[in-house]
Amino acid sequence: MAGGTLQHLEQLIDGLTAGVILIDLSGTIVWCNDAALAMHGVDEAGDLGSTADEYATRFALTLPNGHRLNTREYPVMRALAGENIPDLTVRVSASGTDEPRWTHHVRDVVMTGDDEEPDCIALVLQDLSEQTEAEARFEAMFQANPAPALILRLADQRFVRANRGFLEMTGYGRTAVIGRSLYELDVLNEAERVEFARQRLLEGKTIPQMEAELPLPDGHTKLVILAGQPIEISDDKCMLFTFADLEPRRKAERSLRESEAHFSTLFRMAPVAMALTSPDDHRMIEANDAFWQLTGYSPTSFLGRAAGDPELWADVAERNAAESEIARAGGLRNRDVRLSDAEGRPVDCLLSAERMVLHGERCTLWLFQDITARRHSELDLVNAIEAVMKDASWFSRSVMDKLVNLKDPRGTRTTVQSTDLTPREREILELICGGQDDRVIAQTLSLSRNTVRNHVASIYGKIGVNRRAAAIAWARERGLT
């Protein structure tokens, strides 16, 4: 019966997925199962070697950290020497090859006889090759992933992995992270839903994305978005933390806020009239003190209302043209416009406008430079010059052009050639340039005075003037006198 029991025991062991190698106390390998043979890539027990010494010459063992074991350090040799060896993971390769081919988890079992004395030693092997390869692939991908990441072992809440992205983002060294606990490196520091995140961590469940202040080695923090995903590594339940660096965004937002605060200060204090309107219907959002002083309006009567209600512009066509140009090109520069203040008085301005974004909202910035006083001075100068134009044939054409531009800076006068005048109108214009009044012109041309006045009005309309002196200047400019 004992023989049958031994046979049944061998059949049972032989069917195990774990490899088993039996060695007597002299070091002779007495038996092994098929799983042990497969774990060494051989077909027969003799291929393992007949003794522990032969096994050591045929197979090279290396620790996971790369340390090559000498013969005395082999698990079987330590067991034969009477040592109590702990569970050990070794990488196994056939002698003469460079790379390990298998990974074994080894433990020894000392078998005793009826007298409780050691009889033989069993080495029990678990094949971790596929698991090790999978972990190696994961480790390679983990380290190559540019997204910063950490892995926390849930059992003791200590970090067991940190990839290059995390180390570069934070400035930590690898040894300063691996082995530290969550309490020493609190990645959930000031998280948006920190209690919820800690509860999910205790339960080993997914932690959704949330912002947090990641502690840095220099005592500062970095704004990040973190998320946690439960994973298993070497049968250990872990949490994979991934991070996105929000510090550039925070710096940009801080810079934007400072820039907008600076703009708001300049806007309020600027001596030039400035206004902000909505981008589409140009409703007044805000204006500075210089604008209210220029226009005579008050914020309570103007803010929130469209540009035409109340009517700020003396010429609606100018307003429409400005709005069209802003819609087409995004802005305009130094355009001559005329506004109408709260009392209906004209205000000549140079207008510049630009679309912009302020506090995250699109708007249009308008700048109105008051040139009313300058325009009056220019017109006074023109009128004074016109008073002496009758005897001013020595004025050059360039001077005449400048005078015309001063009187009509927005270019509303029509460009008229002398050929646009009828022969009769040219004849009357020459007499005007000769200093003749309507009565003399009527007598000279045998026309009624009403007819002469009609011709004079037609001439004024064609050449864009409203007085005789201006008509004389226009004719002399073109050599008609």
Solvent accessible surface area in square Angstrom, and as a share of the most:
residue,aa,sasa,rsa
1,M,200,0.89
2,A,85,0.66
3,G,54,0.52
4,G,29,0.28
5,T,74,0.43
6,L,103,0.51
7,Q,103,0.46
8,H,117,0.52
9,L,82,0.41
10,E,66,0.30
11,Q,109,0.48
12,L,119,0.59
13,I,32,0.16
14,D,55,0.28
15,G,66,0.64
16,L,80,0.40
17,T,124,0.72
18,A,11,0.08
19,G,0,0.00
20,V,11,0.07
21,I,4,0.02
22,L,32,0.16
23,I,3,0.02
24,D,42,0.22
25,L,96,0.48
26,S,95,0.62
27,G,7,0.06
28,T,53,0.31
29,I,21,0.11
30,V,80,0.46
31,W,57,0.20
32,C,12,0.07
33,N,0,0.00
34,D,89,0.46
35,A,18,0.14
36,A,0,0.00
37,L,19,0.09
38,A,70,0.55
39,M,10,0.04
40,H,3,0.01
41,G,45,0.43
42,V,30,0.17
43,D,128,0.66
44,E,117,0.53
45,A,47,0.36
46,G,50,0.48
47,D,60,0.31
48,L,0,0.00
49,G,1,0.01
50,S,57,0.37
51,T,43,0.25
52,A,3,0.02
53,D,90,0.47
54,E,65,0.29
55,Y,21,0.08
56,A,13,0.10
57,T,97,0.57
58,R,101,0.37
59,F,8,0.03
60,A,7,0.05
61,L,5,0.02
62,T,23,0.14
63,L,38,0.19
64,P,70,0.44
65,N,126,0.65
66,G,52,0.50
67,H,87,0.39
68,R,145,0.53
69,L,13,0.07
70,N,88,0.45
71,T,67,0.39
72,R,130,0.47
73,E,59,0.26
74,Y,7,0.03
75,P,5,0.03
76,V,5,0.03
77,M,28,0.12
78,R,60,0.22
79,A,6,0.05
80,L,51,0.25
81,A,63,0.49
82,G,63,0.61
83,E,63,0.28
84,N,147,0.75
85,I,15,0.08
86,P,85,0.54
87,D,89,0.46
88,L,32,0.16
89,T,40,0.23
90,V,1,0.01
91,R,83,0.30
92,V,1,0.00
93,S,9,0.06
94,A,41,0.32
95,S,54,0.35
96,G,84,0.81
97,T,79,0.46
98,D,139,0.72
99,E,135,0.60
100,P,56,0.35
101,R,165,0.60
102,W,25,0.09
103,T,9,0.05
104,H,2,0.01
105,H,47,0.21
106,V,5,0.03
107,R,102,0.37
108,D,30,0.16
109,V,59,0.34
110,V,73,0.42
111,M,76,0.34
112,T,70,0.41
113,G,28,0.27
114,D,154,0.80
115,D,98,0.51
116,E,132,0.59
117,E,103,0.46
118,P,65,0.41
119,D,85,0.44
120,C,22,0.13
121,I,4,0.02
122,A,6,0.04
123,L,12,0.06
124,V,18,0.10
125,L,6,0.03
126,Q,77,0.34
127,D,71,0.37
128,L,43,0.21
129,S,14,0.09
130,E,145,0.65
131,Q,66,0.30
132,T,30,0.17
133,E,92,0.41
134,A,45,0.35
135,E,44,0.20
136,A,58,0.45
137,R,143,0.52
138,F,59,0.24
139,E,53,0.24
140,A,65,0.50
141,M,129,0.58
142,F,12,0.05
143,Q,48,0.21
144,A,80,0.62
145,N,60,0.31
146,P,120,0.76
147,A,40,0.31
148,P,19,0.12
149,A,2,0.01
150,L,0,0.00
151,I,0,0.00
152,L,0,0.00
153,R,72,0.26
154,L,35,0.18
155,A,99,0.77
156,D,63,0.32
157,Q,25,0.11
158,R,95,0.35
159,F,0,0.00
160,V,26,0.15
161,R,61,0.22
162,A,0,0.00
163,N,0,0.00
164,R,158,0.58
165,G,11,0.10
166,F,0,0.00
167,L,24,0.12
168,E,129,0.58
169,M,29,0.13
170,T,10,0.06
171,G,58,0.56
172,Y,23,0.09
173,G,41,0.39
174,R,104,0.38
175,T,131,0.76
176,A,41,0.32
177,V,0,0.00
178,I,66,0.33
179,G,37,0.36
180,R,66,0.24
181,S,14,0.09
182,L,3,0.01
183,Y,173,0.66
184,E,100,0.45
185,L,1,0.00
186,D,34,0.17
187,V,0,0.00
188,L,0,0.00
189,N,38,0.19
190,E,127,0.57
191,A,9,0.07
192,E,116,0.52
193,R,119,0.43
194,V,41,0.24
195,E,128,0.57
196,F,83,0.35
197,A,0,0.00
198,R,70,0.25
199,Q,90,0.40
200,R,65,0.24
201,L,4,0.02
202,L,128,0.64
203,E,84,0.38
204,G,21,0.20
205,K,97,0.41
206,T,58,0.33
207,I,0,0.00
208,P,47,0.30
209,Q,126,0.56
210,M,4,0.02
211,E,48,0.22
212,A,1,0.01
213,E,24,0.11
214,L,0,0.00
215,P,35,0.22
216,L,31,0.15
217,P,76,0.48
218,D,99,0.51
219,G,68,0.66
220,H,124,0.55
221,T,53,0.31
222,K,28,0.12
223,L,18,0.09
224,V,0,0.00
225,I,47,0.24
226,L,1,0.00
227,A,24,0.19
228,G,3,0.02
229,Q,88,0.39
230,P,46,0.29
231,I,42,0.21
232,E,113,0.51
233,I,14,0.07
234,S,55,0.36
235,D,123,0.64
236,D,58,0.30
237,K,132,0.56
238,C,2,0.01
239,M,0,0.00
240,L,33,0.17
241,F,0,0.00
242,T,47,0.27
243,F,9,0.04
244,A,48,0.37
245,D,57,0.30
246,L,20,0.10
247,E,25,0.11
248,P,85,0.53
249,R,108,0.39
250,R,54,0.20
251,K,118,0.50
252,A,61,0.47
253,E,70,0.31
254,R,99,0.36
255,S,65,0.42
256,L,96,0.48
257,R,138,0.50
258,E,109,0.49
259,S,64,0.41
260,E,14,0.06
261,A,59,0.46
262,H,115,0.51
263,F,41,0.17
264,S,30,0.19
265,T,52,0.30
266,L,98,0.49
267,F,4,0.02
268,R,135,0.49
269,M,147,0.66
270,A,22,0.17
271,P,126,0.79
272,V,54,0.31
273,A,5,0.04
274,M,18,0.08
275,A,1,0.01
276,L,5,0.03
277,T,7,0.04
278,S,23,0.15
279,P,22,0.14
280,D,110,0.57
281,D,76,0.40
282,H,13,0.06
283,R,108,0.39
284,M,12,0.05
285,I,90,0.45
286,E,74,0.33
287,A,13,0.10
288,N,4,0.02
289,D,91,0.47
290,A,15,0.12
291,F,1,0.00
292,W,30,0.10
293,Q,150,0.67
294,L,30,0.15
295,T,2,0.01
296,G,53,0.51
297,Y,35,0.13
298,S,49,0.32
299,P,57,0.36
300,T,135,0.78
301,S,45,0.29
302,F,1,0.00
303,L,72,0.36
304,G,45,0.43
305,R,86,0.31
306,A,26,0.20
307,A,17,0.14
308,G,33,0.32
309,D,79,0.41
310,P,29,0.18
311,E,63,0.28
312,L,7,0.03
313,W,7,0.03
314,A,54,0.42
315,D,64,0.33
316,V,69,0.40
317,A,66,0.51
318,E,32,0.15
319,R,39,0.14
320,N,71,0.36
321,A,50,0.38
322,A,0,0.00
323,E,38,0.17
324,S,69,0.45
325,E,40,0.18
326,I,0,0.00
327,A,65,0.50
328,R,181,0.66
329,A,61,0.47
330,G,22,0.21
331,G,11,0.11
332,L,12,0.06
333,R,153,0.56
334,N,104,0.53
335,R,80,0.29
336,D,28,0.14
337,V,0,0.00
338,R,75,0.27
339,L,1,0.01
340,S,22,0.14
341,D,14,0.07
342,A,47,0.37
343,E,132,0.59
344,G,52,0.50
345,R,149,0.54
346,P,81,0.51
347,V,14,0.08
348,D,5,0.03
349,C,0,0.00
350,L,35,0.18
351,L,0,0.00
352,S,20,0.13
353,A,2,0.01
354,E,71,0.32
355,R,83,0.30
356,M,51,0.23
357,V,92,0.53
358,L,21,0.10
359,H,123,0.55
360,G,59,0.57
361,E,120,0.54
362,R,126,0.46
363,C,7,0.04
364,T,0,0.00
365,L,22,0.11
366,W,12,0.04
367,L,59,0.29
368,F,6,0.03
369,Q,94,0.42
370,D,79,0.41
371,I,6,0.03
372,T,28,0.16
373,A,79,0.61
374,R,118,0.43
375,R,10,0.04
376,H,103,0.46
377,S,71,0.46
378,E,30,0.14
379,L,54,0.27
380,D,93,0.48
381,L,95,0.47
382,V,1,0.01
383,N,62,0.32
384,A,61,0.47
385,I,32,0.16
386,E,14,0.06
387,A,82,0.63
388,V,95,0.55
389,M,3,0.01
390,K,121,0.51
391,D,126,0.65
392,A,4,0.03
393,S,95,0.62
394,W,188,0.66
395,F,44,0.18
396,S,56,0.36
397,R,147,0.54
398,S,63,0.41
399,V,57,0.32
400,M,9,0.04
401,D,58,0.30
402,K,129,0.55
403,L,17,0.08
404,V,45,0.26
405,N,96,0.49
406,L,49,0.25
407,K,63,0.27
408,D,21,0.11
409,P,50,0.31
410,R,72,0.26
411,G,58,0.55
412,T,101,0.59
413,R,64,0.23
414,T,100,0.58
415,T,112,0.65
416,V,10,0.06
417,Q,107,0.47
418,S,23,0.15
419,T,116,0.67
420,D,75,0.39
421,L,8,0.04
422,T,59,0.34
423,P,114,0.72
424,R,88,0.32
425,E,8,0.04
426,R,82,0.30
427,E,70,0.31
428,I,0,0.00
429,L,1,0.00
430,E,85,0.38
431,L,39,0.20
432,I,2,0.01
433,C,15,0.09
434,G,53,0.51
435,G,54,0.52
436,Q,62,0.27
437,D,69,0.36
438,D,25,0.13
439,R,112,0.41
440,V,42,0.24
441,I,0,0.00
442,A,7,0.05
443,Q,122,0.54
444,T,82,0.47
445,L,26,0.13
446,S,101,0.65
447,L,44,0.22
448,S,65,0.42
449,R,122,0.44
450,N,94,0.48
451,T,48,0.28
452,V,0,0.00
453,R,113,0.41
454,N,104,0.54
455,H,46,0.20
456,V,11,0.06
457,A,63,0.49
458,S,43,0.28
459,I,0,0.00
460,Y,37,0.14
461,G,64,0.61
462,K,70,0.30
463,I,1,0.00
464,G,31,0.30
465,V,20,0.11
466,N,121,0.62
467,R,108,0.40
468,R,79,0.29
469,A,25,0.20
470,A,8,0.07
471,A,0,0.00
472,I,3,0.02
473,A,13,0.10
474,W,9,0.03
475,A,0,0.00
476,R,56,0.20
477,E,17,0.08
478,R,68,0.25
479,G,61,0.58
480,L,28,0.14
481,T,96,0.56
